[in-house]
């Protein structure tokens, strides 16, 4: 196998027919390449699970609980925008050097995150992280598609899911350990969550340099920077409105300006993509392929409840159930176990039978059922009941995500595999960005009024007033209750110091808002299920 390189002089545009069907590498060669990919992907996956488990602590420390959506969405936005660019760049320069660049960018963003001084500064540095993270997942899937037949892909994508599962186990432990430390070696404990990525990135670089050697046939592309800029103009204002709309007012002048800018950016993006042709960030001709269209739509639709639930479920465990970040992370192990088991099983079944629709439908249905279970949670729900929802969610994601990717890749020419895989990841990341921002925005839009209602009802009971007036409870509530009857939700740390009877109206209001959020996610999942049942063809994957 040869090392990828830059475009040589004299390379002509277009695919070489003789290269369309290269000799298949052996299983041992594929696993060797996978070992390099898995180290890089573990870096990104570990970061996401660590941050998710510690985000409440980070937001409390930086006094930005209601703005924490930016920490997640900033990463997803930049990752979403650059993901298709990575596909193009890797087609030109080869998979390995571009993958190495993604690791370096990710490490630089991590280092900056470790020294953030506000929630918005942290979000900006997470955006830098996303510039690298956007390439780690999409390029790994592209390289697997380069080396395997459509039927084999589920089997090898299962290895990657196993990496995410390992990160899901290690992440909460690491995140909980660091977030639980007030200071560590002179810095806030949670800062080491990001700083830990720097030595891990150095290890990933060494492993990738050693083992990631894949054949590369250079393809000339123009890079669609105009499309990337237009996409940023389209996405960012809409996300700003999603996050700030509850404070501005959804029909305010600033909100309307955001809607207008977003619309202009999206229209400009479509026009630029049409003009760029094959060089487009999202080549329009790919949308003439039915399987690619369906895969893109399903990735976006399923991404909304998936990322939304992954963002808000830790809040339920830590706020309503009173768990520490580490305990909350460990409580999500049913999701991990179900995810790994179902991913590996479905991958083998697809490799054996070539059928994928049944697994896709079952996966989306299981995810939708999980959101319905979460929508019935109460502040005092037993952990076994929460775990039932987690099992459904893990099984659903394990069956759905790899089959949707396989669907989108199944009819795409090999020469377009890099752009196509990056494009479907683009739609999944877009769905995730919308889901994370919308879920948290709706949550905190509803939580304040619902907490205020429950407090007003509780205060009609004299015994509640006496409890709330006790010195320890009064100190905890100082600054939380506003003169207008509202509630300051920027820092939830006061809940730990309250008598459980005084904390109950706060927790009940939070959980009431979460129920609405999960119910909305289930509705989106139901839309995806209808698409999967009625539109996805029941075809058999090629073994070639």
C-alpha positions, 0 to 999 in steps of 0.5 A: 500500500502507498502513502497518500500524497499531493496532486501530481502534475499531469493528473487529469480530471475524472475517474480512471475506469481501471481504478474503479474496482481496485483489489480488495484489501484483506481483513488483516489489512483493513483492521490495521488501517482501522486501528489508526482510525480508531485512535483518532476517533476515540479522541473525539468521542471521549471528548464529547462524552467527557464534556456531556457528563461535566457540562452542568458543573462547567456551566455553573462555574462559568455562570452560564447554565442557560447558555450551555447550548452554545458549548455543544452547538458551537462545536457542531456548527463548525464541524458541520460546515467543514465536514464536506470540505474534509471530504474534498480535501481528502480526495485531493491530498489523500486521506492520511494528511488531512486526517492528521490535520484534523487531529492537530486542529482538535488538539489546538482547540482543546488547549484553548478550551482549557483556559476559557474564562466565560461560557461564551469564550468556551463556546468560541474555543469549542468552535475551534475544536469542531474544525478538527472534530468535523473531520475525524468521523467523516474521514473515518467512514470515508476510508472504510467505504474506500476499502470495503464493499457495501455489504461489509461496511456494517461489520467494520463500522461496528468497530467504530461504534465499539470505540464510541462505546468505550469512550462512553464508558471512560468519558463519564468516569474521567469527566466525573473525576475531573469535574468533581475536583475543585482544583487540580494542579492549580487549575479548576478540575474541569479544565483538565477535561480539555487539557487531557486531549493534548497528550491523547492527540499526540498519541493519535498522531504517532499511531496514525503516522505509523499505520494509516497508509491507504491507496490514494488516486488524486482527484482535482477539485475546486474548493467551495469556500463560497458555499462554506461561507454562505452556509455559515451565514445561513446556520449561525443566525438561526442558531442565535435566534434559537438560543436567544429567542426566549430572551429577545422574544420570538417576534422581536426585531432582532429575531426577525433579523436573524430569520432574514439573515439565515434565509438569505444565507441558505438561498445563497448556499443553494445558488452557489452549490448549483453554480459550483457543480461537481466542486460544490460543498454538497454536489447537487448531482448526488441528490439525484441518487434516491438512496443518498437523498433518503440517507441525508433526510434520515440522518438529519431527522434522526440527529435531532432527537438523538443529540437532543436526548444526549444533551438533556438526559444528563441534566435530568440525572444531575438535576432531578435525580441529584447525581454527581457527574460521575454517577450520572455518567455511569447511570447511562451504561445501559445505553452503551451496552445496548448500543455496542451489542446491537451495532455488532449484531446488526453489522454481522447480519447485514454482512451475512444477508445484505438486508438493512431496511428491517434494522433501520426501521427497528432502530428508528422505532426503538429510538422513538420509543425511548423518547416516549419513555423519557417524556413520562419521567418524573423527578422521583422516577426509579432508576430502573425506569430511566434505564428502560428508556436508555436501553431503547435509545442505545439499541435504536442508535446501534441499529439506525445510525450505521444502516442510515450511513450504509443506505446513503453510500449504497448507490454512490460511485466510488469516486464520489465516496468522500464527498458523499460520506462527508455530506451525510455526516453534514446532515446528521451534524446539522440535525444534531445542532438543531436538536441540541440548540432547540431542546435546551432552548425549549427546556429553559424557556419553559422551566422558568415559568413552570418553576415560578408557578410551582413556587407560587403554589407551594408558598401558599402553604405556611409550612413551606414558607417556614422551611424556605425561611430557615437560615440555610435555605434562605442563604441558598435561595439568596439571589435566585428568586427575582423581585418580579417572581421569576427565577435565575437559572444561570447557576443550579448549584443552589439546589444542592444546599436546599432542603429536599422539600424546598427544592421540590418545586424547582425540580418539578418545574425542570422535569415538567419542561423536560417532558415537553422536550422529550415529547417533541423529540418523539414526534420528530422520531415518528416522522423519521419512522414514517420515512423509513417504513414508507420510502426506504426500499427493501434492497439487498446490498452488493457484496462487490 
